[in-house]
Amino acid sequence: MKVFRHIRPTYDRKLIYARLGYKRGTTALTQADEASLEELIQKCEGLCDIAVAYRIMGVQSNQDGVIILEDGTGFKGKALGELLSCSDKVVLMASTAGRRVGEAINGLMSSGRASEAVVLDAAASEIADAGLDFVMDYIRTQIRKAGKTLTRLRFSPGYGDFVIEQQRDFARLLDIGQLGMSLTEACMLLPEKSVMAIAGIVALEAQTAADFHDEIQ
């Protein structure tokens, strides 16, 4: 298992605007609006303290939407099984923005500054998710020399039929306490701006072929 702390992942500001419902050509923003949004996004960057962890594990079997890892841990999900159909190893990963940004969001809500809280919330979600992008980019670089890469997609518990309760297995396998993370009884992550996901390791030529197939569809 590997842990990175105090990272500054790159992210696309357009995705924050998308989370806020902005649509180019439809949503009108004044210069003052844009300046205010940028100020809040920069504030969010300062409040976020991104920590990430990942673990690579072997796949023992993958049949009928049930994936068994090398330690016997089982994940269920038809779409997940399809994603990992060419993978003999997977990457489990976690990213958290830390507690300060959540406390700031709650403070803004409590003081009646809901619009500012919504912007911080969207920015923190995107920045925390960018922590997973950082992990995937790092792993791709490390395994490329062996002719391997990662699946383009990653799945998080709660997506489709990959049920949220499987966060318990992620929490155990990634020892999320070392990142200051925990799970509620309802399997929600704390701090709130935290996320976990799984991706598959595949042969580089297999991913290249899949990309080519997608391009010609």
BAPANU-308372 format. One record per residue (C-alpha): residue in three letters; residue number from 1; y, z, x. Coordinates in nm, 3 decimals. Layout:
BAPANU-308372
resn  resi  Y  Z  X
ALA  NUM  Y  Z  X .
...
***
This chain:
BAPANU-308372
resn  resi  Y  Z  X
MET  1  0.000  0.000  0.000 .
LYS  2  0.349  -0.081  0.122 .
VAL  3  0.681  0.068  0.012 .
PHE  4  1.036  -0.058  0.063 .
ARG  5  1.335  0.163  -0.013 .
HIS  6  1.710  0.106  -0.051 .
ILE  7  1.672  -0.271  -0.078 .
ARG  8  1.935  -0.510  -0.210 .
PRO  9  1.742  -0.784  -0.388 .
THR  10  1.915  -1.111  -0.466 .
TYR  11  1.943  -1.205  -0.831 .
ASP  12  2.102  -1.465  -1.054 .
ARG  13  2.411  -1.334  -1.234 .
LYS  14  2.351  -1.596  -1.504 .
LEU  15  2.042  -1.401  -1.609 .
ILE  16  2.254  -1.091  -1.670 .
TYR  17  2.486  -1.297  -1.888 .
ALA  18  2.180  -1.435  -2.072 .
ARG  19  2.057  -1.081  -2.140 .
LEU  20  2.399  -1.015  -2.295 .
GLY  21  2.362  -1.315  -2.526 .
TYR  22  2.602  -1.543  -2.343 .
LYS  23  2.545  -1.915  -2.404 .
ARG  24  2.733  -2.173  -2.201 .
GLY  25  2.940  -2.397  -2.426 .
THR  26  2.905  -2.157  -2.718 .
THR  27  3.021  -1.813  -2.605 .
ALA  28  3.392  -1.793  -2.522 .
LEU  29  3.500  -1.555  -2.247 .
THR  30  3.856  -1.500  -2.135 .
GLN  31  3.942  -1.449  -1.769 .
ALA  32  3.994  -1.081  -1.850 .
ASP  33  3.647  -1.065  -2.006 .
GLU  34  3.487  -1.223  -1.700 .
ALA  35  3.678  -0.992  -1.465 .
SER  36  3.565  -0.690  -1.665 .
LEU  37  3.202  -0.806  -1.661 .
GLU  38  3.210  -0.870  -1.288 .
GLU  39  3.357  -0.526  -1.225 .
LEU  40  3.079  -0.362  -1.426 .
ILE  41  2.809  -0.568  -1.253 .
GLN  42  2.943  -0.464  -0.914 .
LYS  43  2.952  -0.104  -1.034 .
CYS  44  2.588  -0.139  -1.136 .
GLU  45  2.495  -0.273  -0.793 .
GLY  46  2.642  0.040  -0.638 .
LEU  47  2.453  0.268  -0.876 .
CYS  48  2.116  0.097  -0.833 .
ASP  49  1.896  0.226  -0.552 .
ILE  50  1.607  -0.017  -0.562 .
ALA  51  1.270  0.102  -0.434 .
VAL  52  0.956  -0.110  -0.457 .
ALA  53  0.588  -0.072  -0.381 .
TYR  54  0.292  -0.306  -0.386 .
ARG  55  -0.082  -0.297  -0.335 .
ILE  56  -0.327  -0.582  -0.283 .
MET  57  -0.671  -0.540  -0.437 .
GLY  58  -0.982  -0.756  -0.468 .
VAL  59  -1.111  -0.891  -0.799 .
GLN  60  -1.473  -0.801  -0.868 .
SER  61  -1.504  -1.009  -1.185 .
ASN  62  -1.296  -1.199  -1.439 .
GLN  63  -1.479  -1.290  -1.759 .
ASP  64  -1.376  -1.323  -2.121 .
GLY  65  -1.034  -1.170  -2.066 .
VAL  66  -1.165  -0.865  -1.880 .
ILE  67  -1.065  -0.833  -1.516 .
ILE  68  -1.246  -0.575  -1.303 .
LEU  69  -1.084  -0.480  -0.973 .
GLU  70  -1.268  -0.375  -0.659 .
ASP  71  -1.243  -0.005  -0.746 .
GLY  72  -1.377  -0.057  -1.099 .
THR  73  -1.040  -0.049  -1.274 .
GLY  74  -1.046  -0.280  -1.576 .
PHE  75  -0.760  -0.481  -1.721 .
LYS  76  -0.785  -0.667  -2.051 .
GLY  77  -0.588  -0.970  -2.160 .
LYS  78  -0.678  -1.329  -2.234 .
ALA  79  -0.359  -1.470  -2.084 .
LEU  80  -0.393  -1.242  -1.782 .
GLY  81  -0.749  -1.362  -1.730 .
GLU  82  -0.626  -1.720  -1.735 .
LEU  83  -0.345  -1.641  -1.491 .
LEU  84  -0.595  -1.488  -1.248 .
SER  85  -0.870  -1.747  -1.301 .
CYS  86  -0.834  -1.880  -0.944 .
SER  87  -0.764  -1.544  -0.779 .
ASP  88  -1.006  -1.331  -0.582 .
LYS  89  -0.726  -1.085  -0.506 .
VAL  90  -0.429  -0.951  -0.700 .
VAL  91  -0.100  -0.784  -0.619 .
LEU  92  0.006  -0.479  -0.819 .
MET  93  0.376  -0.402  -0.782 .
ALA  94  0.645  -0.166  -0.905 .
SER  95  1.023  -0.164  -0.885 .
THR  96  1.275  0.100  -0.992 .
ALA  97  1.654  0.107  -0.993 .
GLY  98  1.654  0.486  -0.960 .
ARG  99  1.802  0.755  -1.181 .
ARG  100  2.176  0.723  -1.117 .
VAL  101  2.224  0.402  -1.310 .
GLY  102  2.037  0.538  -1.613 .
GLU  103  2.249  0.851  -1.608 .
ALA  104  2.564  0.636  -1.593 .
ILE  105  2.447  0.429  -1.891 .
ASN  106  2.374  0.742  -2.094 .
GLY  107  2.710  0.887  -1.996 .
LEU  108  2.895  0.579  -2.117 .
MET  109  2.706  0.586  -2.446 .
SER  110  2.782  0.954  -2.497 .
SER  111  3.153  0.895  -2.436 .
GLY  112  3.171  0.612  -2.689 .
ARG  113  3.190  0.330  -2.433 .
ALA  114  2.894  0.144  -2.571 .
SER  115  3.009  -0.204  -2.469 .
GLU  116  3.028  -0.099  -2.104 .
ALA  117  2.689  0.072  -2.131 .
VAL  118  2.533  -0.249  -2.265 .
VAL  119  2.659  -0.446  -1.964 .
LEU  120  2.529  -0.186  -1.718 .
ASP  121  2.197  -0.181  -1.902 .
ALA  122  2.156  -0.558  -1.878 .
ALA  123  2.260  -0.567  -1.513 .
ALA  124  2.030  -0.280  -1.416 .
SER  125  1.735  -0.444  -1.593 .
GLU  126  1.791  -0.769  -1.405 .
ILE  127  1.840  -0.599  -1.069 .
ALA  128  1.525  -0.389  -1.114 .
ASP  129  1.331  -0.703  -1.203 .
ALA  130  1.472  -0.872  -0.893 .
GLY  131  1.293  -0.601  -0.695 .
LEU  132  0.966  -0.764  -0.801 .
ASP  133  1.102  -1.102  -0.690 .
PHE  134  1.167  -0.943  -0.351 .
VAL  135  0.807  -0.821  -0.333 .
MET  136  0.662  -1.157  -0.430 .
ASP  137  0.879  -1.346  -0.182 .
TYR  138  0.777  -1.104  0.094 .
ILE  139  0.406  -1.137  0.017 .
ARG  140  0.423  -1.515  -0.006 .
THR  141  0.568  -1.523  0.345 .
GLN  142  0.296  -1.291  0.475 .
ILE  143  -0.001  -1.476  0.326 .
ARG  144  0.117  -1.834  0.369 .
LYS  145  -0.018  -1.846  0.726 .
ALA  146  -0.364  -1.791  0.576 .
GLY  147  -0.319  -2.082  0.335 .
LYS  148  -0.254  -1.851  0.041 .
THR  149  0.031  -1.799  -0.203 .
LEU  150  0.097  -1.616  -0.531 .
THR  151  0.076  -1.733  -0.889 .
ARG  152  0.419  -1.846  -1.005 .
LEU  153  0.404  -1.605  -1.297 .
ARG  154  0.351  -1.231  -1.307 .
PHE  155  0.253  -1.021  -1.607 .
SER  156  0.372  -0.672  -1.695 .
PRO  157  0.184  -0.432  -1.924 .
GLY  158  0.316  -0.479  -2.275 .
TYR  159  0.330  -0.858  -2.243 .
GLY  160  0.119  -1.036  -2.505 .
ASP  161  -0.226  -0.881  -2.533 .
PHE  162  -0.188  -0.700  -2.199 .
VAL  163  -0.128  -0.365  -2.367 .
ILE  164  0.133  -0.113  -2.255 .
GLU  165  -0.130  0.162  -2.216 .
GLN  166  -0.252  -0.012  -1.901 .
GLN  167  0.060  0.115  -1.730 .
ARG  168  -0.149  0.428  -1.666 .
ASP  169  -0.374  0.232  -1.431 .
PHE  170  -0.075  0.081  -1.252 .
ALA  171  0.081  0.426  -1.215 .
ARG  172  -0.237  0.564  -1.060 .
LEU  173  -0.310  0.271  -0.829 .
LEU  174  0.050  0.249  -0.708 .
ASP  175  0.108  0.624  -0.691 .
ILE  176  0.445  0.570  -0.859 .
GLY  177  0.551  0.930  -0.802 .
GLN  178  0.638  0.831  -0.446 .
LEU  179  0.907  0.605  -0.593 .
GLY  180  1.040  0.881  -0.816 .
MET  181  0.879  0.715  -1.119 .
SER  182  0.667  0.867  -1.394 .
LEU  183  0.512  0.780  -1.730 .
THR  184  0.579  0.938  -2.067 .
GLU  185  0.296  1.013  -2.310 .
ALA  186  0.383  0.684  -2.481 .
CYS  187  0.337  0.504  -2.146 .
MET  188  0.707  0.429  -2.104 .
LEU  189  0.842  0.430  -1.750 .
LEU  190  1.096  0.676  -1.615 .
PRO  191  1.353  0.611  -1.481 .
GLU  192  1.408  0.368  -1.766 .
LYS  193  1.516  0.085  -1.537 .
SER  194  1.173  0.048  -1.379 .
VAL  195  0.909  -0.221  -1.411 .
MET  196  0.552  -0.289  -1.296 .
ALA  197  0.361  -0.616  -1.284 .
ILE  198  0.056  -0.799  -1.154 .
ALA  199  0.024  -1.143  -0.991 .
GLY  200  -0.269  -1.329  -0.842 .
ILE  201  -0.327  -1.453  -0.488 .
VAL  202  -0.443  -1.815  -0.488 .
ALA  203  -0.513  -2.090  -0.237 .
LEU  204  -0.195  -2.274  -0.147 .
GLU  205  -0.344  -2.613  -0.232 .
ALA  206  -0.450  -2.486  -0.575 .
GLN  207  -0.096  -2.374  -0.658 .
THR  208  0.048  -2.702  -0.527 .
ALA  209  -0.191  -2.894  -0.752 .
ALA  210  -0.092  -2.679  -1.050 .
ASP  211  0.278  -2.741  -0.981 .
PHE  212  0.216  -3.115  -0.963 .
HIS  213  0.025  -3.106  -1.291 .
ASP  214  0.316  -2.923  -1.458 .
GLU  215  0.565  -3.181  -1.329 .
ILE  216  0.382  -3.476  -1.482 .
GLN  217  0.328  -3.318  -1.823 .
***
